Amino acid sequence: MKWPAQSPNLNPIENLWAELNRITAEPRPRNEDELFEVLKRGWESLSIEHLHSLIESMPRRCKAVVEAKGMPTKYYIRTFIFQCIILVK
């Protein structure tokens, strides 16, 4: 393949990080222990269905990258938007 193996187009974990960020946005932890607990609760609240949908999206992601000849796809654009939202917070 001519594009990098770590292409954001092919990295559904970015969607998961964005979802975890949304879930854990409030309350703000005041120390490391609280941060761990907030992240643990957030991770445990992610649905198995959501995880499966990300896994099942891989064939569509691969097809989109091939069709875009390695250029950004809608998956990359969504990841970029999620990252911008996180930075603005």
Backbone bond lengths (Angstrom), bond angles and torsions (degrees), N, CA, C in turn:
res aa  C-N    CA-C-N  psi(-1)  N-CA   C-N-CA  omega(-1)  CA-C   N-CA-C  phi
1 M - - - 1.448 - - 1.522 109.41 -
2 K 1.313 115.82 145.05 1.456 120.39 -177.30 1.525 113.08 -90.13
3 W 1.327 118.14 -8.21 1.454 120.10 178.29 1.529 108.68 -105.66
4 P 1.322 117.09 158.96 1.460 119.35 -176.27 1.530 112.21 -64.36
5 A 1.330 115.82 146.47 1.465 121.33 -179.72 1.520 112.22 -64.84
6 Q 1.316 117.31 -21.83 1.459 120.65 -178.56 1.525 111.26 -100.29
7 S 1.289 116.59 31.60 1.452 121.78 -179.76 1.523 111.09 -57.56
8 P 1.345 118.90 132.33 1.460 120.71 177.06 1.528 112.01 -59.89
9 N 1.324 117.20 -23.28 1.465 120.25 176.05 1.518 111.07 -61.28
10 L 1.314 116.36 -29.58 1.457 121.79 -174.59 1.527 112.10 -109.63
11 N 1.296 117.57 22.94 1.454 120.86 -175.08 1.528 110.99 -121.04
12 P 1.341 117.26 83.11 1.464 119.35 -177.96 1.524 113.48 -67.71
13 I 1.329 118.70 -14.38 1.460 120.10 178.81 1.530 110.59 -61.80
14 E 1.332 117.33 -27.23 1.460 120.04 178.00 1.529 110.65 -61.41
15 N 1.333 116.49 -38.54 1.463 119.75 176.72 1.525 110.27 -64.25
16 L 1.309 116.09 -38.38 1.456 120.79 179.86 1.526 111.07 -66.40
17 W 1.338 116.68 -41.67 1.472 120.10 177.71 1.531 110.10 -62.38
18 A 1.312 116.75 -41.20 1.468 119.78 179.24 1.527 110.91 -63.08
19 E 1.327 116.57 -41.42 1.462 120.71 178.38 1.531 110.42 -65.34
20 L 1.324 117.81 -42.82 1.460 121.55 177.73 1.525 110.56 -62.50
21 N 1.307 117.12 -39.58 1.464 121.20 177.32 1.525 110.69 -62.53
22 R 1.330 116.82 -42.44 1.468 120.40 179.50 1.526 110.78 -63.61
23 I 1.321 115.83 -44.47 1.461 121.20 -178.00 1.523 111.67 -65.08
24 T 1.317 117.38 -36.88 1.468 121.26 -172.76 1.526 113.15 -100.51
25 A 1.311 117.95 13.35 1.470 120.39 -175.96 1.532 112.52 -62.89
26 E 1.298 117.85 -33.99 1.463 122.36 179.69 1.512 108.82 -132.39
27 P 1.276 121.43 143.74 1.463 127.41 -7.16 1.527 111.17 -78.04
28 R 1.298 116.12 156.81 1.460 121.04 179.13 1.536 109.90 -75.19
29 P 1.325 117.65 124.90 1.467 119.55 178.38 1.523 111.02 -67.49
30 R 1.333 115.32 146.76 1.469 120.49 -178.71 1.517 112.84 -100.65
31 N 1.337 116.24 -13.27 1.466 118.88 179.66 1.525 108.77 -153.46
32 E 1.316 115.37 178.23 1.464 121.26 -175.42 1.534 112.30 -62.92
33 D 1.341 116.72 -39.52 1.465 120.10 -179.71 1.526 111.24 -64.45
34 E 1.341 116.42 -44.02 1.459 119.93 178.13 1.525 111.05 -64.66
35 L 1.332 116.64 -38.89 1.460 120.63 177.90 1.529 110.03 -60.37
36 F 1.315 116.73 -45.77 1.464 120.35 179.22 1.525 110.68 -59.39
37 E 1.326 117.63 -44.61 1.465 121.34 -178.99 1.523 111.87 -65.29
38 V 1.333 116.92 -41.91 1.465 120.72 178.72 1.522 110.26 -62.64
39 L 1.329 116.82 -45.31 1.467 120.64 179.87 1.529 111.18 -66.59
40 K 1.316 117.16 -39.16 1.457 120.96 178.80 1.529 110.53 -62.55
41 R 1.344 117.26 -47.17 1.473 120.72 178.03 1.524 110.62 -62.67
42 G 1.330 116.23 -41.17 1.469 119.87 179.41 1.514 111.32 -63.10
43 W 1.321 117.09 -45.47 1.466 121.60 -179.82 1.519 110.18 -61.71
44 E 1.336 116.37 -43.58 1.462 120.79 -179.32 1.532 112.18 -67.22
45 S 1.324 117.08 -22.52 1.464 119.59 -179.22 1.534 113.08 -84.38
46 L 1.328 117.27 -11.06 1.467 119.59 177.11 1.520 109.23 -66.83
47 S 1.299 115.95 132.57 1.464 118.93 -177.14 1.533 111.58 -80.07
48 I 1.304 114.51 148.06 1.465 121.12 175.44 1.525 109.16 -61.52
49 E 1.324 116.50 -36.13 1.469 120.50 179.51 1.521 110.79 -60.76
50 H 1.345 116.31 -40.65 1.469 120.20 179.22 1.534 109.95 -63.98
51 L 1.326 116.38 -43.39 1.466 120.29 178.90 1.526 110.36 -62.30
52 H 1.327 116.14 -43.10 1.471 119.94 178.79 1.524 111.09 -63.52
53 S 1.328 117.32 -38.87 1.475 119.09 -179.58 1.523 111.06 -64.46
54 L 1.330 116.99 -35.54 1.465 119.71 176.84 1.525 110.63 -66.60
55 I 1.321 116.41 -43.03 1.473 119.98 178.24 1.528 110.16 -63.02
56 E 1.336 115.84 -44.57 1.460 120.15 -178.38 1.533 112.79 -68.48
57 S 1.327 116.96 -16.08 1.468 119.77 179.20 1.531 112.43 -78.51
58 M 1.330 118.06 -12.26 1.460 120.55 -174.64 1.530 114.26 -58.72
59 P 1.329 120.57 -44.32 1.472 117.82 177.21 1.544 112.01 -59.81
60 R 1.326 117.21 -39.02 1.470 120.07 178.19 1.522 110.74 -67.33
61 R 1.320 116.61 -38.85 1.466 120.78 178.31 1.536 110.49 -62.88
62 C 1.330 115.88 -46.52 1.473 120.26 179.51 1.522 110.69 -61.09
63 K 1.316 116.89 -44.51 1.463 121.05 178.92 1.526 110.71 -61.55
64 A 1.337 116.34 -42.42 1.471 120.22 -179.74 1.526 111.13 -62.96
65 V 1.332 117.17 -39.46 1.467 120.63 179.67 1.525 110.25 -66.00
66 V 1.324 116.54 -43.17 1.464 120.19 178.72 1.524 110.00 -62.17
67 E 1.338 116.79 -46.27 1.467 120.32 -179.48 1.525 111.95 -64.73
68 A 1.331 116.84 -32.17 1.472 120.68 179.44 1.523 112.07 -86.85
69 K 1.345 116.21 3.85 1.466 121.96 -179.30 1.529 111.89 53.05
70 G 1.341 114.67 40.11 1.462 120.21 176.86 1.512 114.81 84.04
71 M 1.307 117.32 -4.02 1.465 120.40 178.58 1.528 109.00 -79.40
72 P 1.352 117.26 170.48 1.469 119.62 -178.71 1.532 112.06 -57.02
73 T 1.310 114.95 143.01 1.455 122.39 177.31 1.521 108.25 -116.37
74 K 1.333 116.70 179.99 1.463 119.58 177.77 1.530 110.29 -61.96
75 Y 1.328 117.92 -27.69 1.458 120.57 179.25 1.522 110.56 -69.16
76 Y 1.314 116.60 -40.05 1.463 120.49 177.30 1.521 110.19 -66.28
77 I 1.310 116.42 -42.99 1.463 120.78 -178.02 1.526 110.05 -62.43
78 R 1.341 117.47 -42.68 1.471 120.30 177.05 1.514 110.78 -60.74
79 T 1.331 117.50 -43.27 1.462 121.58 179.24 1.517 110.06 -61.91
80 F 1.319 117.23 -43.39 1.455 121.71 179.82 1.524 110.40 -61.70
81 I 1.334 117.39 -43.89 1.462 121.35 179.45 1.520 110.32 -63.27
82 F 1.345 118.28 -44.40 1.464 121.71 178.31 1.524 110.06 -58.59
83 Q 1.330 117.23 -43.56 1.451 120.58 -178.86 1.534 111.03 -65.04
84 C 1.313 117.28 -37.93 1.467 121.01 177.64 1.524 110.55 -64.78
85 I 1.306 116.88 -41.99 1.458 121.33 179.13 1.523 109.81 -61.37
86 I 1.320 116.31 -43.47 1.469 120.69 179.75 1.517 110.27 -63.05
87 L 1.328 118.02 -41.95 1.456 121.63 -179.65 1.527 112.24 -65.86
88 V 1.312 116.90 -34.81 1.470 120.85 -178.54 1.523 110.98 -68.82
89 K 1.334 116.13 -33.70 1.469 119.99 179.30 1.491 107.92 -65.13
